């Protein structure tokens, strides 16, 4: 179930995936919007945006912050200049200065990241810089895939790195 909360006026707009003919009246240029995604009563992610515009079934947000959850705890936080959220598929795309930080302090920087709701993965075709604090190394590549916890990283191109070598 996905719920939208318009914070400044405390207007609650609720909807379920797959519902048709939603009665949502989000005004173009609305401020401080919060989108919450849940499954079986568990919070999966929460997206906040400083400003949002509605374009059909797509919300375009500016000043994005997304908290991903695993077992009720924050697993990672994504910030970006802007992004799009498809209310039908649940997919998201973050643009601009995109920064993703996991709970273990792994950091990802890129110019765009995609969230695939169905597969529950984060991916990009753009260049990425990843700092793994545990291993004290920085990796560079073009294109990657990971989960919201950044528990694995699958690169789509050769990787170069700086820092401590693995044996």
C-alpha positions as CSV (number, residue, x, y, z in Angstrom):
1,X,0.0,0.0,0.0
2,X,1.3,3.5,-0.8
3,X,0.1,6.6,1.0
4,X,0.8,10.2,0.2
5,X,0.9,12.8,2.8
6,X,0.8,16.5,2.0
7,X,2.5,17.9,5.1
8,X,1.8,21.6,5.2
9,X,-2.0,21.2,5.2
10,X,-2.0,17.8,6.8
11,X,-4.0,16.5,3.8
12,X,-3.8,12.7,3.7
13,X,-4.1,11.1,0.2
14,X,-4.3,7.3,0.4
15,X,-4.2,4.8,-2.4
16,X,-3.4,1.2,-3.0
17,X,-1.3,-0.2,-5.8
18,X,-3.6,-1.3,-8.6
19,X,-6.5,1.0,-7.6
20,X,-8.2,2.7,-10.5
21,X,-9.7,6.2,-10.5
22,X,-7.9,7.5,-7.5
23,X,-9.4,10.6,-6.0
24,X,-6.1,12.5,-5.4
25,X,-6.0,16.2,-5.8
26,X,-2.3,17.1,-5.5
27,X,-1.8,20.7,-6.7
28,X,1.0,21.5,-9.1
29,X,3.9,23.0,-7.2
30,X,2.8,21.5,-3.8
31,X,5.4,21.9,-1.0
32,X,6.7,19.3,1.4
33,X,5.3,16.1,0.1
34,X,5.9,12.7,1.8
35,X,5.3,9.3,0.1
36,X,5.4,6.2,2.2
37,X,5.6,2.7,0.7
38,X,4.5,-0.3,2.8
39,X,4.1,-4.0,2.3
40,X,2.1,-6.2,4.8
41,X,2.2,-3.4,7.3
42,X,6.0,-2.9,7.1
43,X,7.6,0.3,5.9
44,X,9.7,-0.2,2.8
45,X,10.7,3.4,2.1
46,X,9.8,6.9,2.8
47,X,10.4,9.7,0.2
48,X,10.2,13.4,1.1
49,X,10.5,16.2,-1.4
50,X,10.7,20.0,-0.8
51,X,8.5,20.6,-3.8
52,X,6.5,18.3,-6.0
53,X,4.7,18.7,-9.3
54,X,2.1,16.2,-10.5
55,X,2.4,15.0,-14.2
56,X,-0.3,12.4,-14.7
57,X,0.7,9.3,-12.7
58,X,4.1,10.7,-12.1
59,X,5.2,12.9,-9.2
60,X,8.3,15.1,-10.0
61,X,10.0,16.1,-6.8
62,X,12.8,18.6,-6.0
63,X,15.1,18.3,-3.0
64,X,14.6,14.6,-2.6
65,X,15.3,12.4,0.5
66,X,14.5,8.7,0.5
67,X,14.9,6.5,3.5
68,X,14.9,2.8,2.7
69,X,14.0,0.3,5.5
70,X,14.8,-3.3,6.3
71,X,13.4,-5.1,9.4
72,X,12.0,-1.8,10.6
73,X,15.4,0.0,10.6
74,X,16.8,2.5,8.2
75,X,19.1,0.6,5.8
76,X,20.1,3.5,3.6
77,X,19.3,7.1,2.8
78,X,19.3,8.7,-0.7
79,X,19.4,12.4,-1.4
80,X,19.2,14.0,-4.8
81,X,18.5,17.3,-6.5
82,X,15.3,16.0,-8.1
83,X,13.5,12.8,-9.0
84,X,10.4,11.1,-10.4
85,X,8.1,8.7,-8.8
86,X,5.7,6.6,-10.9
87,X,2.6,6.0,-8.8
88,X,1.5,3.1,-10.9
89,X,4.7,1.0,-11.0
90,X,6.3,2.3,-7.8
91,X,9.5,2.9,-9.7
92,X,11.6,6.0,-8.9
93,X,14.5,7.8,-10.6
94,X,16.8,10.3,-8.7
95,X,18.7,13.0,-10.7
96,X,21.4,15.6,-10.1
97,X,23.8,15.2,-7.2
98,X,22.7,11.8,-6.1
99,X,24.2,10.4,-2.9
100,X,23.2,7.1,-1.3
101,X,24.5,6.1,2.2
102,X,24.0,2.7,3.8
103,X,23.7,2.0,7.5
104,X,27.3,0.6,7.4
105,X,28.5,3.9,5.9
106,X,29.1,2.7,2.3
107,X,28.5,5.7,0.1
108,X,27.5,6.0,-3.6
109,X,27.7,9.2,-5.7
110,X,26.4,9.4,-9.2
111,X,24.2,11.6,-11.4
112,X,21.2,9.3,-11.5
113,X,19.9,6.2,-9.7
114,X,16.8,4.2,-10.4
115,X,14.7,2.2,-8.0
116,X,12.9,-0.9,-9.5
117,X,10.0,-1.5,-7.1
118,X,9.2,-5.0,-8.5
119,X,12.8,-6.3,-8.2
120,X,13.6,-4.0,-5.2
121,X,16.9,-3.0,-6.6
122,X,18.8,0.3,-7.1
123,X,20.6,0.6,-10.4
124,X,22.3,3.1,-12.8
125,X,24.0,3.2,-16.2
126,X,25.9,6.3,-15.2
127,X,29.4,6.6,-13.7
128,X,29.5,5.9,-10.0
129,X,32.0,6.5,-7.2
130,X,31.6,4.2,-4.2
131,X,33.4,4.6,-0.9
132,X,33.5,1.4,1.3
133,X,34.4,2.6,4.8
134,X,34.8,-1.0,6.1
135,X,37.5,-1.6,3.5
136,X,38.8,1.9,3.3
137,X,38.6,2.0,-0.5
138,X,37.0,4.0,-3.2
139,X,35.7,2.3,-6.4
140,X,34.9,3.8,-9.7
141,X,32.8,2.3,-12.5
142,X,30.2,3.0,-15.1
143,X,26.9,1.3,-14.2
144,X,26.0,-0.7,-11.2
145,X,23.2,-2.6,-9.4
146,X,22.6,-3.1,-5.7
147,X,19.9,-3.6,-3.1
148,X,18.6,-0.9,-0.7
149,X,21.0,-2.1,2.0
150,X,24.0,-2.0,-0.4
151,X,24.8,-5.5,0.8
152,X,26.1,-6.4,-2.7
153,X,27.3,-4.4,-5.7
154,X,27.1,-5.7,-9.2
155,X,29.1,-3.6,-11.6
156,X,28.3,-3.2,-15.3
157,X,31.8,-2.2,-16.4
158,X,35.4,-2.7,-15.4
159,X,36.1,-1.2,-12.0
160,X,39.1,0.8,-10.9
161,X,39.8,1.6,-7.3
162,X,41.9,3.4,-4.7
163,X,42.7,2.3,-1.2
164,X,43.5,-1.0,0.6
165,X,44.0,-4.1,-1.6
166,X,42.1,-7.3,-1.0
167,X,44.2,-10.5,-0.7
